[in-house]
Amino acid sequence: MLQGTWELKCGWDAELPEEIASNFRKWTSHLSLLTEVKIPSGGESAERHLMQAVQHEVFLQKPENFAKGN
């Protein structure tokens, strides 16, 4: 986005073209999702966290789903 505005030689106080402004609004609307990012502590690997999440999900599945192959 920044490069696109630079290539257009837009001034700092100039109104942005609608396409760039729309992309910027979309980008800023997704910033709140950053609060959901979890970074593992230094002592544990990301792979371990992933395996724990998968094991937890499998544990929560209903036993009858396994018999059906779900």
Secondary structure, DSSP 8 states (H G I E B T S, - for coil): -HHHHHHTT--TTS---HHHHHHHHHHHHHGGGGGG-----TTS-HHHHHHHHHHHHHHHS-HHHHHHT-
